Amino acid sequence: MPILIPGRFPTLDEVEDALVAEALKRAKGNQGVAATLLGLSRPALNRRLARRAARVEP
């Protein structure tokens, strides 16, 4: 899955967010399945989702 952002190189956070979003989409929102697709445990995925939410909230 190419992640292209014209004009600049994506940050690691941007790439991680895109991969997590794609895994959740393919898993139809099932976090356990998404974690498996990403090679993570479900708790590890939940930590990443919490960190992502903390970055997004003002």
Backbone bond lengths (Angstrom), bond angles and torsions (degrees), N, CA, C in turn:
res aa  C-N    CA-C-N  psi(-1)  N-CA   C-N-CA  omega(-1)  CA-C   N-CA-C  phi
1 M - - - 1.451 - - 1.524 107.87 -
2 P 1.295 117.70 104.17 1.465 118.74 178.26 1.521 111.52 -72.17
3 I 1.313 114.69 137.88 1.461 120.75 176.71 1.521 106.13 -116.05
4 L 1.305 115.71 103.22 1.454 120.53 -176.33 1.518 110.57 -115.78
5 I 1.307 115.20 126.29 1.454 121.50 174.51 1.517 105.11 -122.79
6 P 1.330 117.12 105.67 1.463 119.79 -175.39 1.530 112.61 -55.04
7 G 1.327 115.32 136.44 1.452 120.34 172.56 1.511 116.07 90.90
8 R 1.315 118.03 -15.62 1.466 118.30 179.37 1.523 110.48 -156.22
9 F 1.302 115.65 161.86 1.455 122.68 179.03 1.526 108.06 -85.72
10 P 1.350 119.59 133.15 1.463 120.63 -179.30 1.528 111.44 -68.55
11 T 1.320 115.48 149.13 1.463 120.28 176.16 1.522 109.15 -77.67
12 L 1.315 116.05 163.26 1.459 121.15 177.36 1.525 110.40 -60.76
13 D 1.336 117.52 -39.90 1.468 121.05 177.53 1.524 111.18 -60.81
14 E 1.331 117.40 -41.57 1.465 121.14 179.60 1.527 111.39 -64.93
15 V 1.321 116.22 -41.92 1.464 120.33 179.40 1.527 109.97 -66.21
16 E 1.331 116.78 -44.94 1.463 120.57 178.86 1.525 110.49 -60.65
17 D 1.322 117.56 -45.82 1.467 121.21 179.18 1.525 111.05 -58.51
18 A 1.330 116.88 -42.79 1.466 120.90 -179.59 1.526 111.20 -65.51
19 L 1.329 117.53 -41.65 1.462 120.80 179.40 1.522 111.57 -66.57
20 V 1.312 117.23 -43.13 1.466 120.67 178.85 1.525 109.99 -64.10
21 A 1.323 117.21 -44.05 1.466 120.73 179.15 1.525 110.92 -61.50
22 E 1.319 117.50 -42.75 1.471 121.23 179.71 1.528 110.85 -65.67
23 A 1.327 117.20 -41.52 1.464 120.25 178.75 1.526 110.62 -63.22
24 L 1.335 117.25 -43.23 1.466 120.42 178.25 1.527 111.20 -64.31
25 K 1.315 116.65 -37.14 1.469 120.85 177.79 1.527 110.30 -64.02
26 R 1.327 116.42 -48.68 1.471 120.39 -179.73 1.521 111.88 -64.56
27 A 1.338 116.38 -31.32 1.464 121.36 -179.94 1.520 112.01 -88.03
28 K 1.328 116.57 4.89 1.467 122.37 -179.61 1.529 111.32 54.41
29 G 1.343 115.24 40.97 1.452 121.32 176.06 1.519 115.49 85.16
30 N 1.319 117.79 -4.90 1.462 121.12 -179.26 1.527 108.86 -77.76
31 Q 1.333 116.14 110.74 1.463 120.47 -174.79 1.521 112.69 -67.41
32 G 1.322 117.96 -33.39 1.462 120.64 177.96 1.515 111.68 -64.00
33 V 1.319 116.30 -44.34 1.466 121.10 178.46 1.526 110.01 -67.59
34 A 1.334 117.16 -42.81 1.465 120.81 178.92 1.528 110.49 -60.32
35 A 1.319 117.02 -42.22 1.463 120.62 178.55 1.525 110.46 -60.67
36 T 1.321 116.85 -42.81 1.463 120.71 178.36 1.526 110.91 -62.38
37 L 1.328 117.19 -43.25 1.465 120.68 178.18 1.527 111.42 -58.75
38 L 1.327 116.55 -35.23 1.464 122.00 -178.07 1.528 113.03 -87.10
39 G 1.338 116.94 -6.27 1.459 119.95 -177.61 1.513 113.06 75.15
40 L 1.340 115.55 28.42 1.466 122.17 -178.86 1.519 110.10 -116.99
41 S 1.335 115.48 162.20 1.460 119.29 167.79 1.529 107.15 -80.25
42 R 1.324 116.16 161.62 1.464 118.15 178.40 1.531 111.32 -62.73
43 P 1.347 119.25 -42.64 1.472 118.27 176.88 1.535 112.83 -59.92
44 A 1.330 117.59 -36.07 1.470 119.93 178.49 1.524 110.41 -65.80
45 L 1.336 116.98 -40.65 1.465 119.90 176.62 1.524 110.10 -63.66
46 N 1.325 117.34 -42.18 1.468 120.47 179.54 1.526 111.40 -61.69
47 R 1.334 117.67 -37.99 1.473 120.36 176.85 1.527 110.33 -63.97
48 R 1.324 117.07 -41.10 1.466 120.48 178.87 1.523 110.78 -65.59
49 L 1.334 116.89 -39.90 1.462 120.29 178.23 1.528 110.70 -65.02
50 A 1.331 117.34 -39.68 1.467 121.02 178.76 1.528 110.47 -65.88
51 R 1.327 116.78 -41.57 1.469 120.77 178.60 1.532 110.01 -64.46
52 R 1.324 116.24 -39.64 1.471 120.91 178.03 1.525 110.35 -63.27
53 A 1.327 117.20 -44.31 1.469 121.34 179.88 1.525 110.34 -63.12
54 A 1.324 117.52 -37.96 1.464 121.03 179.75 1.527 110.96 -66.27
55 R 1.341 117.14 -34.08 1.473 120.43 178.22 1.517 111.18 -71.25
56 V 1.323 116.94 -33.47 1.465 121.65 -175.15 1.521 111.78 -79.82
57 E 1.337 117.60 -36.40 1.468 121.36 -177.41 1.526 110.48 -71.20
58 P 1.344 116.63 141.38 1.477 119.64 179.16 1.509 112.91 -71.64
